[in-house]
Amino acid sequence: MTDSQAIRNGRRVLGGITDACAGWLRFTGAKAPAVNRMATELKRVQHSALLRWSKLDKRAFDEATAWLIETEQIIVEHGEGSKFYLLMKMN
């Protein structure tokens, strides 16, 4: 059986979240220092930074994160004027 595109994208997004929290993925841009610090220290990955990094369109990204939420791999937290993704469990 083959995985759907949403599942493949979900696995990529999950890898990005995991790598950002571990400090292996560094986001770029004007707010990058704060975004990277939040990911490594607080284990919260900002929605907009992750969306840009993924290079997915909004619909594909939303489908991927919906699958990750549904399968209880990540949770969503709202705050500080943005949306953040947190891993359900850290390895």
ChimeraX commands (.cxc) that place a marker at each C-alpha (Angstrom):
marker #1 position 0.00,0.00,0.00 radius 0.5
marker #1 position 1.29,3.47,-0.81 radius 0.5
marker #1 position 1.08,6.55,1.36 radius 0.5
marker #1 position -0.97,9.52,0.29 radius 0.5
marker #1 position 0.71,12.79,-0.56 radius 0.5
marker #1 position -0.62,14.29,2.69 radius 0.5
marker #1 position 1.10,11.55,4.70 radius 0.5
marker #1 position 4.37,11.98,2.82 radius 0.5
marker #1 position 4.17,15.74,3.39 radius 0.5
marker #1 position 3.28,15.12,7.02 radius 0.5
marker #1 position 6.39,13.04,7.51 radius 0.5
marker #1 position 8.50,15.81,5.97 radius 0.5
marker #1 position 6.90,18.45,8.21 radius 0.5
marker #1 position 7.38,16.21,11.26 radius 0.5
marker #1 position 11.05,15.86,10.33 radius 0.5
marker #1 position 11.32,19.64,10.13 radius 0.5
marker #1 position 9.76,20.07,13.57 radius 0.5
marker #1 position 12.01,17.40,15.06 radius 0.5
marker #1 position 15.14,18.86,13.47 radius 0.5
marker #1 position 14.25,22.42,14.51 radius 0.5
marker #1 position 13.72,21.34,18.14 radius 0.5
marker #1 position 17.05,19.50,18.09 radius 0.5
marker #1 position 18.84,22.54,16.63 radius 0.5
marker #1 position 19.72,20.82,13.36 radius 0.5
marker #1 position 17.35,22.95,11.28 radius 0.5
marker #1 position 17.96,26.68,11.46 radius 0.5
marker #1 position 15.34,29.02,10.02 radius 0.5
marker #1 position 16.40,32.18,8.21 radius 0.5
marker #1 position 14.88,35.62,7.96 radius 0.5
marker #1 position 14.43,38.72,10.05 radius 0.5
marker #1 position 12.93,36.91,13.04 radius 0.5
marker #1 position 15.14,33.81,12.73 radius 0.5
marker #1 position 17.12,34.21,15.97 radius 0.5
marker #1 position 13.94,34.34,18.07 radius 0.5
marker #1 position 12.24,31.57,16.07 radius 0.5
marker #1 position 15.28,29.29,16.33 radius 0.5
marker #1 position 15.69,29.97,20.05 radius 0.5
marker #1 position 12.02,29.19,20.65 radius 0.5
marker #1 position 12.37,25.89,18.77 radius 0.5
marker #1 position 15.48,24.72,20.59 radius 0.5
marker #1 position 14.72,26.03,24.07 radius 0.5
marker #1 position 10.92,25.83,24.28 radius 0.5
marker #1 position 10.41,23.07,21.67 radius 0.5
marker #1 position 7.80,25.24,19.89 radius 0.5
marker #1 position 8.11,25.64,16.12 radius 0.5
marker #1 position 6.42,28.68,14.59 radius 0.5
marker #1 position 3.82,27.96,11.92 radius 0.5
marker #1 position 4.96,30.61,9.43 radius 0.5
marker #1 position 8.65,29.61,9.62 radius 0.5
marker #1 position 7.79,25.93,9.16 radius 0.5
marker #1 position 5.42,26.68,6.27 radius 0.5
marker #1 position 8.13,28.67,4.45 radius 0.5
marker #1 position 10.73,25.97,5.10 radius 0.5
marker #1 position 8.43,23.19,3.83 radius 0.5
marker #1 position 7.88,24.93,0.47 radius 0.5
marker #1 position 4.36,23.44,0.46 radius 0.5
marker #1 position 1.33,25.48,-0.53 radius 0.5
marker #1 position -1.06,26.32,2.31 radius 0.5
marker #1 position -3.53,23.57,1.44 radius 0.5
marker #1 position -0.90,20.83,1.31 radius 0.5
marker #1 position 0.70,22.10,4.53 radius 0.5
marker #1 position -2.67,22.20,6.31 radius 0.5
marker #1 position -3.43,18.64,5.18 radius 0.5
marker #1 position -0.02,17.49,6.41 radius 0.5
marker #1 position -0.39,19.13,9.82 radius 0.5
marker #1 position -3.98,17.87,10.12 radius 0.5
marker #1 position -2.71,14.31,9.62 radius 0.5
marker #1 position 0.01,14.86,12.24 radius 0.5
marker #1 position -2.55,16.21,14.72 radius 0.5
marker #1 position -5.03,13.42,13.97 radius 0.5
marker #1 position -2.36,10.76,14.50 radius 0.5
marker #1 position -1.30,12.51,17.73 radius 0.5
marker #1 position 2.25,13.20,16.62 radius 0.5
marker #1 position 2.03,16.96,17.20 radius 0.5
marker #1 position -0.19,19.41,19.03 radius 0.5
marker #1 position -1.00,23.01,18.15 radius 0.5
marker #1 position -0.59,25.90,20.54 radius 0.5
marker #1 position -1.82,29.43,19.89 radius 0.5
marker #1 position -0.09,32.42,21.41 radius 0.5
marker #1 position 2.05,35.48,20.89 radius 0.5
marker #1 position 0.12,36.30,17.71 radius 0.5
marker #1 position 1.07,33.06,16.00 radius 0.5
marker #1 position 0.47,29.33,15.87 radius 0.5
marker #1 position 3.10,26.88,17.12 radius 0.5
marker #1 position 3.64,23.15,16.69 radius 0.5
marker #1 position 4.90,20.94,19.50 radius 0.5
marker #1 position 5.90,17.31,19.31 radius 0.5
marker #1 position 3.72,14.96,21.33 radius 0.5
marker #1 position 6.80,13.10,22.52 radius 0.5
marker #1 position 10.48,13.87,22.23 radius 0.5
marker #1 position 12.93,11.08,21.45 radius 0.5
marker link #1:1,2 radius 0.2
marker link #1:2,3 radius 0.2
marker link #1:3,4 radius 0.2
marker link #1:4,5 radius 0.2
marker link #1:5,6 radius 0.2
marker link #1:6,7 radius 0.2
marker link #1:7,8 radius 0.2
marker link #1:8,9 radius 0.2
marker link #1:9,10 radius 0.2
marker link #1:10,11 radius 0.2
marker link #1:11,12 radius 0.2
marker link #1:12,13 radius 0.2
marker link #1:13,14 radius 0.2
marker link #1:14,15 radius 0.2
marker link #1:15,16 radius 0.2
marker link #1:16,17 radius 0.2
marker link #1:17,18 radius 0.2
marker link #1:18,19 radius 0.2
marker link #1:19,20 radius 0.2
marker link #1:20,21 radius 0.2
marker link #1:21,22 radius 0.2
marker link #1:22,23 radius 0.2
marker link #1:23,24 radius 0.2
marker link #1:24,25 radius 0.2
marker link #1:25,26 radius 0.2
marker link #1:26,27 radius 0.2
marker link #1:27,28 radius 0.2
marker link #1:28,29 radius 0.2
marker link #1:29,30 radius 0.2
marker link #1:30,31 radius 0.2
marker link #1:31,32 radius 0.2
marker link #1:32,33 radius 0.2
marker link #1:33,34 radius 0.2
marker link #1:34,35 radius 0.2
marker link #1:35,36 radius 0.2
marker link #1:36,37 radius 0.2
marker link #1:37,38 radius 0.2
marker link #1:38,39 radius 0.2
marker link #1:39,40 radius 0.2
marker link #1:40,41 radius 0.2
marker link #1:41,42 radius 0.2
marker link #1:42,43 radius 0.2
marker link #1:43,44 radius 0.2
marker link #1:44,45 radius 0.2
marker link #1:45,46 radius 0.2
marker link #1:46,47 radius 0.2
marker link #1:47,48 radius 0.2
marker link #1:48,49 radius 0.2
marker link #1:49,50 radius 0.2
marker link #1:50,51 radius 0.2
marker link #1:51,52 radius 0.2
marker link #1:52,53 radius 0.2
marker link #1:53,54 radius 0.2
marker link #1:54,55 radius 0.2
marker link #1:55,56 radius 0.2
marker link #1:56,57 radius 0.2
marker link #1:57,58 radius 0.2
marker link #1:58,59 radius 0.2
marker link #1:59,60 radius 0.2
marker link #1:60,61 radius 0.2
marker link #1:61,62 radius 0.2
marker link #1:62,63 radius 0.2
marker link #1:63,64 radius 0.2
marker link #1:64,65 radius 0.2
marker link #1:65,66 radius 0.2
marker link #1:66,67 radius 0.2
marker link #1:67,68 radius 0.2
marker link #1:68,69 radius 0.2
marker link #1:69,70 radius 0.2
marker link #1:70,71 radius 0.2
marker link #1:71,72 radius 0.2
marker link #1:72,73 radius 0.2
marker link #1:73,74 radius 0.2
marker link #1:74,75 radius 0.2
marker link #1:75,76 radius 0.2
marker link #1:76,77 radius 0.2
marker link #1:77,78 radius 0.2
marker link #1:78,79 radius 0.2
marker link #1:79,80 radius 0.2
marker link #1:80,81 radius 0.2
marker link #1:81,82 radius 0.2
marker link #1:82,83 radius 0.2
marker link #1:83,84 radius 0.2
marker link #1:84,85 radius 0.2
marker link #1:85,86 radius 0.2
marker link #1:86,87 radius 0.2
marker link #1:87,88 radius 0.2
marker link #1:88,89 radius 0.2
marker link #1:89,90 radius 0.2
marker link #1:90,91 radius 0.2
view
